[in-house]
Amino acid sequence: MAVKIQTSSGLIEISNEVIATVVGGAATDVFGIVGMASKNQIKDNINEILRKENYARGVVVRQEENEISVDVYTIVSYGTKISEVSRNVQEKVKYNLESMLGVAANSVNIFVQGVRVLPD
């Protein structure tokens, strides 16, 4: 499935993979996020073997009517305030979707799947 935007010049179609990549890039830029948790272990393990960068890892995009809902599965850094980091991810994801793709997110759900202690 894809998001379709009708303009005066024609039709723009944005695939869910592109949306997931934008969301994953925005999420990993937020301070306190150390990684994305995988929802599809087999596919992501193959990508790691092939050394392919995958920002869409841990992102699920669902379409509802004319808007989209996004689920983001993250791993946060130990010692950060999880609620603040999650709120920052929500704001950055919504901003990037609207500014880069012109797509409004109905909801951005953050699922913290783990906490990682980083070496000093």
VEXLUM-165937 format. One record per residue (C-alpha): residue number from 1; x, y, z. Coordinates in steps of 0.02 Angstrom, whole numbers, always signed. Example, Ala and Ser with C-alpha at 12.3 -4.5 7.8 and 13.67 -1.06 7.14 Angstrom:
{atom 1,{+615,-225,+390}};
{atom 2,{+684,-53,+357}};
END
This chain:
{atom 1,{+0,+0,+0}};
{atom 2,{+53,+178,-25}};
{atom 3,{+0,+355,+16}};
{atom 4,{-68,+445,-136}};
{atom 5,{-66,+635,-150}};
{atom 6,{-154,+720,-294}};
{atom 7,{-75,+883,-354}};
{atom 8,{-113,+998,-500}};
{atom 9,{+33,+918,-594}};
{atom 10,{-19,+739,-563}};
{atom 11,{-16,+598,-435}};
{atom 12,{+120,+570,-305}};
{atom 13,{+131,+396,-231}};
{atom 14,{+238,+367,-76}};
{atom 15,{+267,+186,-25}};
{atom 16,{+260,+125,+155}};
{atom 17,{+445,+79,+145}};
{atom 18,{+490,+260,+110}};
{atom 19,{+381,+318,+255}};
{atom 20,{+462,+189,+370}};
{atom 21,{+637,+246,+318}};
{atom 22,{+596,+428,+355}};
{atom 23,{+523,+379,+524}};
{atom 24,{+673,+269,+569}};
{atom 25,{+796,+406,+520}};
{atom 26,{+703,+533,+627}};
{atom 27,{+694,+415,+776}};
{atom 28,{+879,+371,+775}};
{atom 29,{+925,+557,+772}};
{atom 30,{+844,+586,+942}};
{atom 31,{+960,+593,+1093}};
{atom 32,{+932,+440,+1203}};
{atom 33,{+887,+319,+1063}};
{atom 34,{+1027,+192,+1041}};
{atom 35,{+941,+78,+918}};
{atom 36,{+784,+11,+841}};
{atom 37,{+706,-152,+899}};
{atom 38,{+661,-272,+760}};
{atom 39,{+486,-332,+722}};
{atom 40,{+548,-450,+586}};
{atom 41,{+701,-542,+654}};
{atom 42,{+737,-652,+502}};
{atom 43,{+732,-511,+373}};
{atom 44,{+838,-395,+481}};
{atom 45,{+968,-530,+517}};
{atom 46,{+990,-557,+330}};
{atom 47,{+1013,-369,+307}};
{atom 48,{+1146,-369,+444}};
{atom 49,{+1239,-509,+356}};
{atom 50,{+1233,-410,+193}};
{atom 51,{+1285,-251,+287}};
{atom 52,{+1135,-156,+221}};
{atom 53,{+1085,+2,+317}};
{atom 54,{+903,-16,+369}};
{atom 55,{+819,+135,+448}};
{atom 56,{+649,+53,+427}};
{atom 57,{+693,-80,+557}};
{atom 58,{+569,-74,+699}};
{atom 59,{+443,+35,+608}};
{atom 60,{+266,-20,+564}};
{atom 61,{+160,+93,+453}};
{atom 62,{-29,+71,+447}};
{atom 63,{-148,+168,+337}};
{atom 64,{-314,+224,+409}};
{atom 65,{-429,+320,+291}};
{atom 66,{-330,+473,+232}};
{atom 67,{-200,+470,+371}};
{atom 68,{-67,+351,+431}};
{atom 69,{-23,+277,+601}};
{atom 70,{+156,+233,+642}};
{atom 71,{+224,+112,+773}};
{atom 72,{+407,+138,+820}};
{atom 73,{+498,+2,+919}};
{atom 74,{+652,+76,+1004}};
{atom 75,{+794,+40,+1123}};
{atom 76,{+840,+183,+1239}};
{atom 77,{+1000,+227,+1329}};
{atom 78,{+1013,+189,+1514}};
{atom 79,{+999,+344,+1622}};
{atom 80,{+885,+443,+1506}};
{atom 81,{+706,+488,+1548}};
{atom 82,{+606,+367,+1442}};
{atom 83,{+450,+475,+1435}};
{atom 84,{+548,+627,+1373}};
{atom 85,{+644,+526,+1243}};
{atom 86,{+481,+449,+1181}};
{atom 87,{+395,+618,+1170}};
{atom 88,{+544,+689,+1073}};
{atom 89,{+534,+543,+951}};
{atom 90,{+348,+574,+925}};
{atom 91,{+374,+758,+890}};
{atom 92,{+522,+731,+773}};
{atom 93,{+434,+593,+676}};
{atom 94,{+276,+699,+652}};
{atom 95,{+380,+849,+598}};
{atom 96,{+485,+750,+474}};
{atom 97,{+334,+664,+397}};
{atom 98,{+247,+830,+370}};
{atom 99,{+399,+927,+311}};
{atom 100,{+481,+794,+201}};
{atom 101,{+333,+697,+133}};
{atom 102,{+182,+808,+161}};
{atom 103,{+96,+667,+255}};
{atom 104,{+3,+694,+419}};
{atom 105,{+23,+559,+550}};
{atom 106,{-137,+519,+644}};
{atom 107,{-37,+437,+783}};
{atom 108,{+144,+396,+822}};
{atom 109,{+156,+255,+949}};
{atom 110,{+322,+225,+1035}};
{atom 111,{+362,+53,+1106}};
{atom 112,{+519,+43,+1212}};
{atom 113,{+581,-135,+1190}};
{atom 114,{+740,-120,+1292}};
{atom 115,{+866,-15,+1386}};
{atom 116,{+1051,-24,+1341}};
{atom 117,{+1196,+27,+1452}};
{atom 118,{+1325,+117,+1347}};
{atom 119,{+1510,+101,+1387}};
{atom 120,{+1593,+257,+1456}};
END
